[in-house]
Structures are given as C-alpha cells and as structure tokens.
Amino acid sequence: MSSLPSSVDVAIIGAGAAGLGAAHALAGSGLSAIVLEARDRLGGRAWTVQASPEVTFDVGCGWLHSADQNSFVAIAKQLDFEVNKDLPPWRERAFGNAFPQSQRDEFMHAMDAFYERLWQAAQKGKDEPASLSLEPGNRWNPMIDAISTYINGCELKDMSTLDWDAYEDTNFNWRIRRGYGALVAAYGAPCPVALNCMVTLIDHSGQHVRLETSQGTLTAGKVIVTVPTNLIADEAIRFSPQLPAKVDAAAGLPLGVDDKVTLALSDAEAFPKEANLRGATMRTAMGTYHIRPFGQPCIEGFFGGSFARQLEHAGGGAIAAQSINEIAGFLGNDIRRKLKPLYESRWARDPLARGSYSHALPGHAGDRAVLAAPVDGRLFYAGEATSPNFFTTAHGARDSGERAAKEVLGAIGKR
C-alpha cells in the first residue's frame, strides 16, 4: 500500500469498486494517481469474510447481477476466480411448507402484474412513488413491498417509478465461490492505495485542488469522488466552495438498507443445497433465507428496508436472533439448536457507508445524471449511484469509475 504523496495528477476518493475501476483505467496513462481509502481494506461495500472455517460469507454484494453484461465476470476469469452459474434460489427452489406452491404461484402472478403496472406508469413518464402501482386491496401487497426492500433497500412509497424502470436486469445472476468481496479486493491489489486515509475537505478554490485527510494534506490536478451518496448528502466530506447541487442530488439518492446474516447449520446434510425459505407471511417485515449456499453448512438470511434498519437499531445480534425465530416459525423449534450466529452486516450503522445502495426518491430519478456530472473540469464523480442503468451494483460502480477516468483523460486532452 502507498504512503501519501504531497501532490498527484489525479486523486481518487474511495477504494470501492468505483475507485478501483478508475485507478485501473488511469494505469498506463502517464498520470500519477492515488486512491484514498478511509477503511483499512479495499472493496468498500464489497467485503468477504471467513465467517467460520467452513463458511465464506459476502457481507456486502454477493451476486454478479446481469452477469452476461457484468464487467466483473471477465475480471474473475483473468484473476482465476471461479464463477458459479447455478440458478439463484429466489423463485423456484422452495423448501418446506411455509409457502405452499399454490400460494407461491398466486403471489408470483400478483408480483408480475405489479411489474406490468409499474412499467406502464414509467412509459407515461410518471416519476411517482412505486407504491401507486400496487393494486388497491390486493392481499399480496405487503409481500410485494417486502420484495422492494430486498431489491431497492426501501419500501415502495420511497421508490421512484422511473428509477426502478431505468434499472437493467438481464436476469443472469451468477456468483463467485471465493466471494465477490474477495474478487474486488484482488482486482484492487495492483492499484496505488493509501488505506486509513479519510478525506475531510476538498478545497477547489485555487489553481490546484487541495485535499485535507487524516494523514495530511495533498494537492491534485483532478479529483474523482466515489463515496456513497449519504456521505455527500450529510457533508461528511466538505467541499469549498460548497456544491449545493451535488448535496441535493445525493440527498435525492439516499442509500436504502439491506442486511445479511449467516448462521452455522449443524446436521447440514439433512437439508438441500441452494434452497430458498420464506413464508407467506403477508407482512413487509420479513426475512428471506438461502439454505446451504454453495453447499456450505449454513443458512443465509436477508432483510431490507425499514425492518433491516429497525433490527440494526436493536443492536448487534438482533438480525441473527430474528432469523432464528423466523426459521423456527417455519421449520419448528427443533431447528433452534442446529443454528448458531456467525456473522451479520449492519450497513446503515457503518459510518463509511451509512446504508447499502442508492435508490431515487420519487421525483428524483434525474438526480443520477446530476450527481455524475463533472464540476469545472476538475472534480469528477463515480460510484453505483451515478450509473444510469446498473446502479445498486458493484459492476455499475466499477464501470462508472472507468467512465470518470475517461472524463479526466478527456479534460486533460489525453484520450
């Protein structure tokens, strides 16, 4: 890892997928660059941990969404990370009787009809709350709302219809056996990065941009900002002169909350691999469970939206406790003694993330383009929230970093 230079051509703030994408795109350009990362590790919201000797756990992103267009698939091949193409456990692979097939079919029908109405509303250019596309009185509405919390990190009332429609999902969802976070960290390994280096001020009033950090001050010709929207909206990094349009755009694209937990499962062989468990619970405050991902002896739980926020607020261990209670409700009390908490995420409580990924509030779908726009040919913006179609994803973030680096080269006159 690098020590802090006194000046560079390009300073990149944040060593998540976006910052690393920018650093790779600038390599070989002849420009000096450094990535400034407040954490003590690479990857940002992509992070893999060894939760137990038998269980590898992606605390953040775990799926290569739109895998046939996902730039990390080629990177995985280059870096010799095995890509797993097994079908995800979302729709078909139900386990147990918590959600009987006849009800599941009825729910999927209601969900598909909701998507159709959402699409129709988007075609009319209505940037309205996605909740307006619910069919009044439909008994599946609370569960459709739960699915929104998994996809968007928020309830339908807080989700822009146009933003949801802009997202491109090709329905190919693959995984990295060694962990998506591990892949992103390996991708970043050759990049010049200063870890434990928190940027507090970006002063762009003079001829050079001056950055104040926890490791001292440096100047840069150009700066690429890749931090999560909540940090810009909360002015955790200050700009001088201030950039109210950026703060407002970031506030229109808050980070929703999605959290995961992994529970060790004893007697795992008695359970199917890659199975899905969730109940027809008719409420938005519910988890969804992935039994034995990659055949590992564990169950992974997933929670979203205000329910995830509530569980985080309840303190460490609350997500695991909720999971065990809900799973026991589905499969009987005997399962409790087979489950042991290993690891859980708390992204909204993470001071350097403050959430999981961005969604546009109703009326704010246009804020992604506003956030992405360069300022004075010196400040450039990247990160998943700036991606026009692949926001919320690691590859959307990485591609946006590459785009920002190309904008830098264009501004300098190098292409």
Helices and strands as residue ranges (DSSP letters): E 7-13, H 17-26, E 33-36, E 48-52, E 55-58, E 63-64, G 67-69, H 71-78, E 83-84, H 101-123, G 130-133, H 141-152, G 156-158, H 161-166, E 174-176, H 180-188, E 193-194, E 199-203, E 209-213, E 216-225, H 229-233, E 238-240, H 244-251, E 255-256, E 258-265, G 268-270, E 275-277, E 288-291, G 293-295, E 298-304, H 305-313, H 318-331, G 333-338, E 339-344, G 347-349, E 357-358, H 367-372, E 379-381, G 384-386, H 394-412
